[in-house]
Amino acid sequence: MRLIDAHAHLVPGDYLAELERRDLRTIEPDWDIETTYAFMDRHGIDAAVLSLAPPGVAFGDDGLARELARMVNEHTASVVGSDPSRFAGLAILPLPDLEGAVEEVAYALDVLRLDGIRLLSNVEGTYPGEPAWAPVFDALDDRGAYVLLHPTNPAAPLALPEHPAWLYEFPFDTTRAVADLVYSGTLERCPNLRLQVAHLGGAVPFLADRLASLADREPERAREAPAGLHGYLGRLFYDTGLSNSAAPVAAARAVAPFQQFVFGTDWPYAALPDSGDPAPGLAGLDEAERRALMGDHIGALIPRLVEH
């Protein structure tokens, strides 16, 4: 079995240098390919899907966003090209610059031949179901693109600023983004999208019935989602990054087929064992399920990783 991490990150040095030059760097860790190989070898990970973590490239300057997105995407492509049996790569887009984002979809997927796209749960307070973003999603749907939806800081100030945003605001923001994609009609309009939601969907599995009740309680707000919330949730893929334990897996299994779950670590942002099994919390799965989750299922998103 090939052990494949469907949710890991890279942080290119030239990207960090540009953030530092503009006094924009916050919590981004130092990163290099040698450290990535060492992490993979410690845990027996055969391949990893790499993408840039938040905050991404939106800093209120469309020109800077385009420059940083192109820089990161070309770096990602060079990493994948250097060792394609061990790496896949997801591009980022210079949102909220819509024209630049559509151009970058074409460049990243058609020219660089990256494996998919990483979107954030919101960009400067705009969520992905925003009607103006339809051209971006249409470009992705036309290509049947693989897209990872990754959380980021919510737009509003933190209610409890002494708690870091990743502690619970990230999964809550994932929940907002998924609900927005459903009830905006984006998922209805884009049936070819292969959308992977980070961290087993955040709070979505636990709140699924409550979210679905919008169709009964306020049907005018749900008219763009004729398949019902559960119908769309059942189409999504879910990764186990920062959710490699029994409770979140059980909740997610109530809303989607198990074959749409893929293993993830969220490295280098996750706390993992020093070595050995990277997900001891999944020991309760039977051997066949664990093998499928941690290797085979990614074939629906990136076939070449399971063909080696």
C-alpha beads as a LAMMPS data file, in Angstrom:
LAMMPS data file: protein, C-alpha beads

308 atoms
307 bonds

1 atom types
1 bond types

-500.0 500.0 xlo xhi
-500.0 500.0 ylo yhi
-500.0 500.0 zlo zhi

Masses

1 110.0

Atoms # bond

1 1 1 0.000 0.000 0.000
2 1 1 1.187 3.525 -0.803
3 1 1 0.551 5.898 2.105
4 1 1 -0.522 9.224 0.609
5 1 1 -0.977 12.493 2.475
6 1 1 -3.717 14.446 0.671
7 1 1 -3.301 17.555 2.813
8 1 1 0.203 18.887 3.395
9 1 1 1.691 22.318 2.845
10 1 1 4.660 24.051 1.340
11 1 1 5.862 27.576 2.063
12 1 1 8.334 28.654 -0.651
13 1 1 11.271 30.719 0.538
14 1 1 10.832 33.392 -2.118
15 1 1 7.198 33.809 -1.041
16 1 1 8.307 34.256 2.594
17 1 1 11.002 36.702 1.553
18 1 1 8.450 38.816 -0.302
19 1 1 6.123 38.824 2.713
20 1 1 8.989 39.857 4.965
21 1 1 10.051 42.606 2.567
22 1 1 6.533 44.041 2.754
23 1 1 6.178 43.409 6.526
24 1 1 3.319 40.953 5.908
25 1 1 4.729 37.775 7.443
26 1 1 2.851 36.494 10.494
27 1 1 2.962 32.795 11.527
28 1 1 4.238 31.202 8.320
29 1 1 6.895 28.597 9.186
30 1 1 10.229 28.210 7.476
31 1 1 10.025 25.372 4.954
32 1 1 12.293 23.463 2.610
33 1 1 12.088 20.287 0.567
34 1 1 14.652 18.440 2.670
35 1 1 12.514 18.878 5.788
36 1 1 9.512 17.630 3.829
37 1 1 11.316 14.471 2.763
38 1 1 12.430 13.904 6.345
39 1 1 8.850 14.269 7.618
40 1 1 7.573 11.826 4.999
41 1 1 10.300 9.292 5.709
42 1 1 9.712 9.440 9.484
43 1 1 6.095 8.458 8.966
44 1 1 6.373 6.145 5.979
45 1 1 4.476 8.566 3.720
46 1 1 5.064 7.675 0.084
47 1 1 3.518 10.761 -1.520
48 1 1 2.097 14.121 -0.462
49 1 1 -0.213 16.675 -2.015
50 1 1 1.282 20.113 -1.376
51 1 1 -0.435 23.501 -1.304
52 1 1 0.168 26.908 0.217
53 1 1 -1.434 27.403 3.624
54 1 1 -3.272 30.572 4.716
55 1 1 -3.045 33.527 4.536
56 1 1 -2.400 32.996 0.842
57 1 1 -1.850 36.021 -1.374
58 1 1 -4.703 38.469 -0.711
59 1 1 -3.244 41.560 0.917
60 1 1 -5.413 44.244 -0.659
61 1 1 -3.225 44.587 -3.759
62 1 1 -4.286 42.735 -6.923
63 1 1 -0.881 43.206 -8.533
64 1 1 0.866 41.673 -5.545
65 1 1 -1.671 38.833 -5.443
66 1 1 -0.976 37.961 -9.087
67 1 1 2.773 38.129 -8.534
68 1 1 2.695 35.934 -5.429
69 1 1 0.263 33.407 -6.929
70 1 1 2.428 32.967 -10.023
71 1 1 5.572 32.706 -7.877
72 1 1 4.046 30.040 -5.619
73 1 1 2.495 28.073 -8.476
74 1 1 5.712 27.915 -10.467
75 1 1 7.600 26.847 -7.347
76 1 1 4.987 24.160 -6.645
77 1 1 5.267 22.913 -10.218
78 1 1 9.051 22.704 -9.891
79 1 1 8.754 20.616 -6.701
80 1 1 6.274 18.240 -8.343
81 1 1 8.367 18.030 -11.509
82 1 1 11.471 17.153 -9.517
83 1 1 9.852 14.047 -7.998
84 1 1 6.388 13.322 -9.451
85 1 1 6.088 9.910 -7.816
86 1 1 6.271 11.546 -4.382
87 1 1 4.555 14.896 -4.876
88 1 1 1.394 16.387 -6.302
89 1 1 0.682 20.094 -6.218
90 1 1 -2.300 22.403 -5.929
91 1 1 -2.214 25.916 -7.336
92 1 1 -3.470 29.061 -5.649
93 1 1 -5.436 31.884 -7.270
94 1 1 -5.039 35.661 -6.877
95 1 1 -8.576 36.177 -5.607
96 1 1 -10.393 38.528 -5.211
97 1 1 -8.929 39.552 -8.599
98 1 1 -11.419 37.634 -10.772
99 1 1 -9.741 38.241 -14.123
100 1 1 -6.388 37.238 -12.683
101 1 1 -7.915 34.173 -11.029
102 1 1 -9.452 32.880 -14.269
103 1 1 -6.136 33.434 -16.059
104 1 1 -4.277 31.587 -13.300
105 1 1 -6.661 28.615 -13.491
106 1 1 -5.708 28.229 -17.151
107 1 1 -1.987 28.735 -16.545
108 1 1 -1.783 26.455 -13.511
109 1 1 -3.840 23.575 -14.886
110 1 1 -3.236 23.794 -18.634
111 1 1 0.372 25.023 -18.769
112 1 1 2.023 24.049 -15.483
113 1 1 -0.110 20.876 -15.371
114 1 1 -0.581 21.090 -11.616
115 1 1 -2.975 18.588 -10.085
116 1 1 -5.644 20.960 -8.836
117 1 1 -6.461 24.220 -7.070
118 1 1 -6.492 25.284 -3.416
119 1 1 -9.229 27.764 -2.454
120 1 1 -9.659 29.454 0.913
121 1 1 -12.930 29.477 2.847
122 1 1 -13.088 33.248 2.403
123 1 1 -10.978 35.955 0.812
124 1 1 -11.122 39.309 2.555
125 1 1 -14.606 38.473 3.817
126 1 1 -16.005 37.199 0.513
127 1 1 -17.131 33.573 0.543
128 1 1 -16.846 31.227 -2.441
129 1 1 -20.540 31.224 -3.332
130 1 1 -20.272 34.923 -4.237
131 1 1 -22.125 35.320 -7.586
132 1 1 -19.316 37.445 -9.016
133 1 1 -16.973 34.466 -8.619
134 1 1 -19.037 32.351 -11.026
135 1 1 -16.465 32.667 -13.868
136 1 1 -13.797 31.128 -11.621
137 1 1 -15.982 28.172 -10.689
138 1 1 -17.119 27.768 -14.285
139 1 1 -13.480 27.568 -15.396
140 1 1 -12.849 24.911 -12.748
141 1 1 -16.011 22.971 -13.554
142 1 1 -15.218 22.996 -17.279
143 1 1 -11.984 21.165 -16.460
144 1 1 -13.530 18.809 -13.891
145 1 1 -10.931 20.253 -11.549
146 1 1 -9.837 18.858 -8.208
147 1 1 -10.210 21.642 -5.624
148 1 1 -9.193 21.676 -1.967
149 1 1 -11.279 24.037 0.177
150 1 1 -9.065 25.116 3.077
151 1 1 -10.142 27.303 5.996
152 1 1 -8.658 30.614 6.944
153 1 1 -9.333 33.395 9.434
154 1 1 -12.931 34.618 9.508
155 1 1 -13.521 38.128 8.280
156 1 1 -14.839 39.444 11.619
157 1 1 -12.679 40.115 14.682
158 1 1 -12.349 37.094 16.947
159 1 1 -14.925 37.044 19.742
160 1 1 -12.279 35.583 22.074
161 1 1 -8.986 36.947 20.770
162 1 1 -7.039 35.008 23.399
163 1 1 -7.944 31.840 21.451
164 1 1 -6.063 31.390 18.168
165 1 1 -8.273 31.294 15.062
166 1 1 -7.182 27.778 14.124
167 1 1 -8.547 26.369 17.390
168 1 1 -12.198 26.487 16.296
169 1 1 -12.755 29.437 13.948
170 1 1 -11.100 27.559 11.074
171 1 1 -13.606 24.670 11.175
172 1 1 -16.446 27.160 11.651
173 1 1 -15.289 29.081 8.574
174 1 1 -15.191 25.860 6.571
175 1 1 -18.819 25.367 7.615
176 1 1 -19.750 28.849 6.393
177 1 1 -18.026 28.243 3.070
178 1 1 -19.676 24.867 2.440
179 1 1 -23.127 26.233 3.303
180 1 1 -22.475 29.169 0.984
181 1 1 -21.417 26.899 -1.877
182 1 1 -24.578 24.836 -1.424
183 1 1 -27.154 27.580 -0.978
184 1 1 -25.675 29.934 -3.568
185 1 1 -26.298 27.224 -6.168
186 1 1 -22.604 26.913 -6.965
187 1 1 -22.482 23.159 -6.369
188 1 1 -25.700 22.674 -8.352
189 1 1 -24.222 24.645 -11.264
190 1 1 -20.817 22.922 -11.099
191 1 1 -21.448 19.159 -10.968
192 1 1 -18.020 18.281 -12.403
193 1 1 -16.086 19.890 -9.573
194 1 1 -14.195 17.389 -7.409
195 1 1 -14.216 19.316 -4.161
196 1 1 -12.216 18.148 -1.139
197 1 1 -13.087 19.812 2.154
198 1 1 -10.302 20.070 4.720
199 1 1 -10.501 18.677 8.255
200 1 1 -13.455 16.364 7.521
201 1 1 -15.653 19.345 6.734
202 1 1 -15.125 21.316 9.922
203 1 1 -18.445 21.438 11.805
204 1 1 -20.475 20.457 8.738
205 1 1 -21.086 16.777 9.643
206 1 1 -22.276 17.642 13.160
207 1 1 -24.511 20.476 11.904
208 1 1 -25.690 18.789 8.694
209 1 1 -29.314 18.267 9.709
210 1 1 -29.536 21.787 11.092
211 1 1 -28.067 23.220 7.888
212 1 1 -30.436 21.113 5.806
213 1 1 -33.446 22.449 7.726
214 1 1 -33.179 25.742 5.850
215 1 1 -35.076 24.113 2.982
216 1 1 -38.073 23.461 5.272
217 1 1 -37.958 26.556 7.436
218 1 1 -37.058 29.179 4.819
219 1 1 -37.451 27.477 1.424
220 1 1 -36.956 30.694 -0.535
221 1 1 -33.380 30.780 0.749
222 1 1 -32.751 27.208 -0.392
223 1 1 -34.230 27.342 -3.894
224 1 1 -30.773 27.286 -5.548
225 1 1 -30.023 23.905 -3.940
226 1 1 -32.761 21.595 -5.274
227 1 1 -30.862 18.395 -4.381
228 1 1 -30.966 19.318 -0.697
229 1 1 -27.948 19.883 1.491
230 1 1 -27.337 16.186 2.089
231 1 1 -27.312 15.571 -1.645
232 1 1 -24.426 17.974 -2.109
233 1 1 -22.531 16.840 0.993
234 1 1 -22.596 13.307 -0.375
235 1 1 -20.714 14.454 -3.476
236 1 1 -17.821 16.062 -1.617
237 1 1 -14.476 14.563 -0.633
238 1 1 -13.232 14.982 2.936
239 1 1 -9.667 14.855 4.249
240 1 1 -8.675 13.849 7.760
241 1 1 -6.090 16.587 8.348
242 1 1 -6.166 17.533 12.042
243 1 1 -9.117 15.119 12.340
244 1 1 -7.405 11.751 12.526
245 1 1 -9.523 10.273 15.295
246 1 1 -12.654 8.203 15.687
247 1 1 -15.260 10.855 16.569
248 1 1 -14.902 13.159 13.529
249 1 1 -14.608 10.172 11.188
250 1 1 -17.831 8.706 12.576
251 1 1 -19.653 12.022 12.154
252 1 1 -18.427 12.468 8.589
253 1 1 -19.454 8.933 7.653
254 1 1 -23.047 9.970 8.327
255 1 1 -22.982 12.515 5.487
256 1 1 -20.742 11.016 2.777
257 1 1 -19.574 7.649 1.434
258 1 1 -16.392 6.408 3.062
259 1 1 -14.710 6.051 -0.347
260 1 1 -14.699 9.874 -0.500
261 1 1 -12.502 10.198 2.587
262 1 1 -8.781 10.760 2.062
263 1 1 -5.981 10.821 4.605
264 1 1 -4.313 14.126 5.456
265 1 1 -1.927 15.508 8.055
266 1 1 -1.940 19.319 7.590
267 1 1 1.839 19.191 8.048
268 1 1 3.759 21.311 9.100
269 1 1 0.876 22.811 11.083
270 1 1 -0.249 19.591 12.804
271 1 1 1.115 17.992 15.945
272 1 1 2.153 14.473 14.887
273 1 1 3.967 11.626 16.636
274 1 1 7.733 11.934 16.448
275 1 1 7.885 8.976 14.071
276 1 1 5.980 5.929 12.938
277 1 1 2.219 5.836 12.376
278 1 1 1.098 9.413 11.574
279 1 1 -2.522 8.678 12.542
280 1 1 -2.729 6.370 15.575
281 1 1 -6.226 7.721 16.243
282 1 1 -7.459 5.794 13.213
283 1 1 -6.451 2.450 14.696
284 1 1 -10.124 1.601 15.167
285 1 1 -10.657 1.247 11.422
286 1 1 -10.335 -2.264 10.107
287 1 1 -7.246 -2.934 8.030
288 1 1 -9.018 -2.775 4.666
289 1 1 -10.677 0.562 5.492
290 1 1 -7.459 2.048 6.815
291 1 1 -5.560 0.950 3.708
292 1 1 -8.195 2.453 1.433
293 1 1 -8.436 5.727 3.350
294 1 1 -4.701 6.250 3.601
295 1 1 -3.864 5.316 0.031
296 1 1 -6.392 4.093 -2.509
297 1 1 -9.110 6.744 -2.189
298 1 1 -6.903 9.577 -3.462
299 1 1 -7.048 7.881 -6.861
300 1 1 -10.419 9.545 -7.493
301 1 1 -8.698 12.931 -7.206
302 1 1 -5.149 12.312 -8.451
303 1 1 -5.047 8.944 -10.250
304 1 1 -1.315 9.061 -10.985
305 1 1 -0.429 8.868 -7.290
306 1 1 -1.914 5.390 -6.924
307 1 1 -0.660 4.135 -10.292
308 1 1 3.031 4.199 -9.336

Bonds

1 1 1 2
2 1 2 3
3 1 3 4
4 1 4 5
5 1 5 6
6 1 6 7
7 1 7 8
8 1 8 9
9 1 9 10
10 1 10 11
11 1 11 12
12 1 12 13
13 1 13 14
14 1 14 15
15 1 15 16
16 1 16 17
17 1 17 18
18 1 18 19
19 1 19 20
20 1 20 21
21 1 21 22
22 1 22 23
23 1 23 24
24 1 24 25
25 1 25 26
26 1 26 27
27 1 27 28
28 1 28 29
29 1 29 30
30 1 30 31
31 1 31 32
32 1 32 33
33 1 33 34
34 1 34 35
35 1 35 36
36 1 36 37
37 1 37 38
38 1 38 39
39 1 39 40
40 1 40 41
41 1 41 42
42 1 42 43
43 1 43 44
44 1 44 45
45 1 45 46
46 1 46 47
47 1 47 48
48 1 48 49
49 1 49 50
50 1 50 51
51 1 51 52
52 1 52 53
53 1 53 54
54 1 54 55
55 1 55 56
56 1 56 57
57 1 57 58
58 1 58 59
59 1 59 60
60 1 60 61
61 1 61 62
62 1 62 63
63 1 63 64
64 1 64 65
65 1 65 66
66 1 66 67
67 1 67 68
68 1 68 69
69 1 69 70
70 1 70 71
71 1 71 72
72 1 72 73
73 1 73 74
74 1 74 75
75 1 75 76
76 1 76 77
77 1 77 78
78 1 78 79
79 1 79 80
80 1 80 81
81 1 81 82
82 1 82 83
83 1 83 84
84 1 84 85
85 1 85 86
86 1 86 87
87 1 87 88
88 1 88 89
89 1 89 90
90 1 90 91
91 1 91 92
92 1 92 93
93 1 93 94
94 1 94 95
95 1 95 96
96 1 96 97
97 1 97 98
98 1 98 99
99 1 99 100
100 1 100 101
101 1 101 102
102 1 102 103
103 1 103 104
104 1 104 105
105 1 105 106
106 1 106 107
107 1 107 108
108 1 108 109
109 1 109 110
110 1 110 111
111 1 111 112
112 1 112 113
113 1 113 114
114 1 114 115
115 1 115 116
116 1 116 117
117 1 117 118
118 1 118 119
119 1 119 120
120 1 120 121
121 1 121 122
122 1 122 123
123 1 123 124
124 1 124 125
125 1 125 126
126 1 126 127
127 1 127 128
128 1 128 129
129 1 129 130
130 1 130 131
131 1 131 132
132 1 132 133
133 1 133 134
134 1 134 135
135 1 135 136
136 1 136 137
137 1 137 138
138 1 138 139
139 1 139 140
140 1 140 141
141 1 141 142
142 1 142 143
143 1 143 144
144 1 144 145
145 1 145 146
146 1 146 147
147 1 147 148
148 1 148 149
149 1 149 150
150 1 150 151
151 1 151 152
152 1 152 153
153 1 153 154
154 1 154 155
155 1 155 156
156 1 156 157
157 1 157 158
158 1 158 159
159 1 159 160
160 1 160 161
161 1 161 162
162 1 162 163
163 1 163 164
164 1 164 165
165 1 165 166
166 1 166 167
167 1 167 168
168 1 168 169
169 1 169 170
170 1 170 171
171 1 171 172
172 1 172 173
173 1 173 174
174 1 174 175
175 1 175 176
176 1 176 177
177 1 177 178
178 1 178 179
179 1 179 180
180 1 180 181
181 1 181 182
182 1 182 183
183 1 183 184
184 1 184 185
185 1 185 186
186 1 186 187
187 1 187 188
188 1 188 189
189 1 189 190
190 1 190 191
191 1 191 192
192 1 192 193
193 1 193 194
194 1 194 195
195 1 195 196
196 1 196 197
197 1 197 198
198 1 198 199
199 1 199 200
200 1 200 201
201 1 201 202
202 1 202 203
203 1 203 204
204 1 204 205
205 1 205 206
206 1 206 207
207 1 207 208
208 1 208 209
209 1 209 210
210 1 210 211
211 1 211 212
212 1 212 213
213 1 213 214
214 1 214 215
215 1 215 216
216 1 216 217
217 1 217 218
218 1 218 219
219 1 219 220
220 1 220 221
221 1 221 222
222 1 222 223
223 1 223 224
224 1 224 225
225 1 225 226
226 1 226 227
227 1 227 228
228 1 228 229
229 1 229 230
230 1 230 231
231 1 231 232
232 1 232 233
233 1 233 234
234 1 234 235
235 1 235 236
236 1 236 237
237 1 237 238
238 1 238 239
239 1 239 240
240 1 240 241
241 1 241 242
242 1 242 243
243 1 243 244
244 1 244 245
245 1 245 246
246 1 246 247
247 1 247 248
248 1 248 249
249 1 249 250
250 1 250 251
251 1 251 252
252 1 252 253
253 1 253 254
254 1 254 255
255 1 255 256
256 1 256 257
257 1 257 258
258 1 258 259
259 1 259 260
260 1 260 261
261 1 261 262
262 1 262 263
263 1 263 264
264 1 264 265
265 1 265 266
266 1 266 267
267 1 267 268
268 1 268 269
269 1 269 270
270 1 270 271
271 1 271 272
272 1 272 273
273 1 273 274
274 1 274 275
275 1 275 276
276 1 276 277
277 1 277 278
278 1 278 279
279 1 279 280
280 1 280 281
281 1 281 282
282 1 282 283
283 1 283 284
284 1 284 285
285 1 285 286
286 1 286 287
287 1 287 288
288 1 288 289
289 1 289 290
290 1 290 291
291 1 291 292
292 1 292 293
293 1 293 294
294 1 294 295
295 1 295 296
296 1 296 297
297 1 297 298
298 1 298 299
299 1 299 300
300 1 300 301
301 1 301 302
302 1 302 303
303 1 303 304
304 1 304 305
305 1 305 306
306 1 306 307
307 1 307 308
